[in-house]
């Protein structure tokens, strides 16, 4: 991760496959706005410390309650979060939290679930998901 710190113009990053045991904390210092991240055991809380993050395609391997809490916190912070629909079981309680919160909006299309806190962006998010424009 350390070499990424020197890439000051980096706006999009895809970190896929194995992130287990990886120290992802340097990502918080990179100006990435769009991120695709596979968390297979790594701590995702650093995502909350990324000030420029606008869009996230997140995949996780293990079902944990804090996965859903992280996604909700990111969406409430203004990050447009996208998940693979076939992996939604890895985010237990997420749909319940969305249903209970009047400040979260869900779009489903193209095999994805998209979450936003901007109700005026739901249609645009749905079109992006159908067009496979993620993150």
Backbone torsions as a table, in degrees:
resi	resn	phi	psi	omega
1	UNK	NA	-31.4	-175.9
2	UNK	-54.1	-40.7	180.0
3	UNK	-60.9	-22.7	179.6
4	UNK	-67.5	-25.6	-177.1
5	UNK	-60.9	-28.3	-179.9
6	UNK	-82.4	-6.4	-178.3
7	UNK	-92.4	79.4	-173.2
8	UNK	-68.8	-22.5	-179.3
9	UNK	-97.1	7.8	-178.7
10	UNK	-69.1	120.4	-180.0
11	UNK	-115.8	-21.5	179.9
12	UNK	-133.3	136.8	-177.0
13	UNK	-143.8	137.7	175.7
14	UNK	-118.9	113.4	175.9
15	UNK	-114.1	99.1	-175.3
16	UNK	-118.3	167.0	-178.6
17	UNK	77.5	-125.8	-170.1
18	UNK	-87.8	116.7	171.3
19	UNK	-118.9	1.4	178.9
20	UNK	-57.5	134.6	179.8
21	UNK	67.3	6.9	177.8
22	UNK	-85.7	139.4	174.3
23	UNK	-86.7	102.9	-176.6
24	UNK	-91.6	0.3	-175.8
25	UNK	-58.0	-30.7	177.0
26	UNK	-60.8	-20.2	178.4
27	UNK	-59.8	-29.9	-179.2
28	UNK	-63.7	-20.8	-178.7
29	UNK	-96.3	-5.7	-179.4
30	UNK	-93.2	144.0	-176.0
31	UNK	-82.0	30.5	-177.7
32	UNK	-62.8	132.5	177.1
33	UNK	-102.7	-32.8	-179.4
34	UNK	-123.0	127.8	-174.0
35	UNK	-137.4	132.3	168.2
36	UNK	-109.9	123.2	-173.2
37	UNK	-137.9	129.4	172.0
38	UNK	-102.0	113.0	177.1
39	UNK	-98.4	105.4	177.7
40	UNK	-112.0	51.7	179.0
41	UNK	121.0	-16.2	178.6
42	UNK	-72.8	157.0	179.8
43	UNK	-80.0	120.7	-178.5
44	UNK	-90.8	-0.6	-177.2
45	UNK	-62.8	-21.5	178.2
46	UNK	-61.5	-22.6	179.7
47	UNK	-60.4	-30.5	179.0
48	UNK	-69.9	-18.0	-178.7
49	UNK	-97.4	7.8	-179.6
50	UNK	-94.3	100.7	-171.4
51	UNK	-66.7	-25.2	-176.3
52	UNK	-97.4	-4.1	-175.3
53	UNK	-63.6	123.1	179.6
54	UNK	-112.5	-39.0	-176.0
55	UNK	-136.1	139.8	-176.5
56	UNK	-139.7	129.1	167.7
57	UNK	-106.4	111.4	-172.2
58	UNK	-115.2	134.4	174.2
59	UNK	-130.0	137.7	176.6
60	UNK	-130.9	156.2	-177.8
61	UNK	-95.8	-37.7	-174.6
62	UNK	-107.9	135.9	177.8
63	UNK	-73.9	123.6	177.3
64	UNK	-145.8	142.2	-179.9
65	UNK	-58.8	-37.1	-177.6
66	UNK	-69.3	-14.4	173.2
67	UNK	-62.4	-46.3	179.5
68	UNK	-66.3	-41.0	179.7
69	UNK	-61.2	-40.2	178.5
70	UNK	-63.2	-46.5	-179.2
71	UNK	-61.5	-44.1	179.5
72	UNK	-63.5	-44.1	179.7
73	UNK	-62.8	-40.0	178.5
74	UNK	-65.1	-45.1	179.7
75	UNK	-62.3	-41.0	179.1
76	UNK	-67.2	-23.9	177.5
77	UNK	-80.4	-9.5	178.4
78	UNK	106.7	3.4	178.3
79	UNK	-82.8	131.8	174.1
80	UNK	-82.8	111.8	-174.8
81	UNK	-104.1	131.6	177.3
82	UNK	-120.7	137.6	177.9
83	UNK	-126.8	154.9	172.9
84	UNK	-75.7	128.2	-177.1
85	UNK	-58.7	-39.2	-177.5
86	UNK	-70.7	-8.3	177.8
87	UNK	-111.4	16.4	-176.1
88	UNK	-66.2	-20.5	177.4
89	UNK	-65.4	-18.4	178.0
90	UNK	-76.4	-2.2	-179.7
91	UNK	-124.0	63.3	-175.2
92	UNK	-59.7	132.9	178.7
93	UNK	86.5	-2.6	-176.8
94	UNK	-61.8	-50.4	-177.2
95	UNK	-64.0	-32.7	175.8
96	UNK	-64.3	-42.7	179.4
97	UNK	-65.1	-37.6	178.7
98	UNK	-66.8	-43.6	179.6
99	UNK	-62.8	-34.9	-176.8
100	UNK	-81.9	-22.8	-176.5
101	UNK	-97.8	123.2	178.7
102	UNK	-76.3	-4.6	-176.9
103	UNK	-104.0	7.7	-179.6
104	UNK	-124.0	141.5	-175.7
105	UNK	-133.3	140.1	-173.6
106	UNK	-116.7	137.9	172.1
107	UNK	-123.6	138.9	178.1
108	UNK	-126.9	125.6	178.3
109	UNK	-171.5	152.0	171.7
110	UNK	57.7	28.0	-179.1
111	UNK	82.8	11.7	-178.3
112	UNK	-122.6	157.2	166.3
113	UNK	-115.7	129.9	178.7
114	UNK	-119.1	138.0	-176.8
115	UNK	-125.4	133.3	179.5
116	UNK	-143.7	158.8	175.0
117	UNK	-100.7	2.4	-177.9
118	UNK	-108.0	103.9	-177.1
119	UNK	-63.1	-24.9	178.8
120	UNK	-77.0	-9.3	-178.2
121	UNK	-100.5	-0.9	-174.6
122	UNK	-63.2	-46.0	179.8
123	UNK	-63.3	-42.9	178.4
124	UNK	-63.6	-39.4	177.3
125	UNK	-64.1	-44.3	177.7
126	UNK	-59.6	-42.1	177.6
127	UNK	-64.2	-39.8	179.0
128	UNK	-64.9	-40.6	179.5
129	UNK	-66.5	-42.2	177.4
130	UNK	-63.1	-32.1	-179.3
131	UNK	-89.3	2.7	-179.7
132	UNK	61.8	35.3	178.2
133	UNK	-97.5	73.8	179.8
134	UNK	-131.0	148.1	-2.0
135	UNK	-71.8	NA	NA
